[in-house]
Amino acid sequence: MIDWSSCPAVERDPERVSGSWVFRNTRVPVIALFENLEGGASIDDFLLWFPGVTKEQVEAILEYTIQSLKADLQAA
């Protein structure tokens, strides 16, 4: 499981969006990015559909995910 607490592009507040990790300063859950990508959407599609999210946030989340997965592999 990825620990999002040190990713600056996201935030979590137990009072908002059921405490889900969201893109900072939005109500868009991080999981929405991965669900849309899995469904065949492009990053540009996602940004169009969720105008409060920036390309820099998406890139930061994807990079953070890659680095977290690499760290998990090295720890195994």
C-alpha positions as CSV (number, residue, x, y, z in Angstrom):
1,M,0.0,0.0,0.0
2,I,1.3,3.4,-0.9
3,D,1.8,5.9,1.9
4,W,0.5,9.2,0.4
5,S,1.4,11.3,3.5
6,S,4.6,12.6,2.1
7,C,3.3,13.3,-1.4
8,P,2.9,17.1,-1.7
9,A,0.3,16.9,-4.5
10,V,-2.3,15.3,-2.3
11,E,-4.1,15.8,1.0
12,R,-6.6,14.1,3.3
13,D,-9.1,15.5,5.7
14,P,-11.4,13.2,7.5
15,E,-14.2,15.8,7.1
16,R,-14.0,15.8,3.3
17,V,-14.7,13.1,0.7
18,S,-14.9,10.5,3.5
19,G,-11.3,11.0,4.4
20,S,-10.0,9.8,1.0
21,W,-6.7,11.1,-0.4
22,V,-7.6,13.9,-2.8
23,F,-5.6,16.2,-5.1
24,R,-4.5,19.1,-3.0
25,N,-7.1,22.0,-2.9
26,T,-9.7,19.9,-4.7
27,R,-12.3,17.2,-3.8
28,V,-11.1,14.9,-6.6
29,P,-10.0,11.6,-5.1
30,V,-6.6,10.3,-6.2
31,I,-8.2,6.9,-7.0
32,A,-10.2,8.7,-9.8
33,L,-7.0,9.2,-11.7
34,F,-6.1,5.5,-11.7
35,E,-9.6,4.4,-12.4
36,N,-9.8,6.7,-15.4
37,L,-6.4,5.7,-16.7
38,E,-7.4,2.0,-16.3
39,G,-10.6,2.8,-18.3
40,G,-8.6,4.1,-21.2
41,A,-8.6,7.8,-20.6
42,S,-5.6,9.9,-21.3
43,I,-4.1,12.3,-18.8
44,D,-5.4,15.1,-21.0
45,D,-8.9,13.6,-20.8
46,F,-8.6,13.4,-17.0
47,L,-7.5,17.1,-16.8
48,L,-10.4,18.1,-19.0
49,W,-12.9,16.2,-16.9
50,F,-11.5,17.4,-13.5
51,P,-10.6,21.1,-14.1
52,G,-9.4,21.7,-10.6
53,V,-6.5,19.2,-11.0
54,T,-3.3,20.4,-12.6
55,K,-1.0,18.5,-14.9
56,E,1.8,19.1,-12.4
57,Q,-0.3,17.3,-9.7
58,V,-0.9,14.3,-12.0
59,E,2.7,14.1,-12.9
60,A,3.7,14.3,-9.2
61,I,1.3,11.5,-8.2
62,L,2.4,9.3,-11.0
63,E,6.1,9.8,-10.2
64,Y,5.4,9.3,-6.5
65,T,3.6,6.0,-7.3
66,I,6.5,4.8,-9.4
67,Q,9.1,5.6,-6.7
68,S,6.9,4.0,-4.0
69,L,6.6,0.8,-6.1
70,K,10.3,0.7,-6.8
71,A,11.0,1.1,-3.0
72,D,8.6,-1.8,-2.3
73,L,10.4,-4.0,-4.8
74,Q,13.8,-3.2,-3.3
75,A,12.5,-3.9,0.2
76,A,11.1,-7.3,-0.8
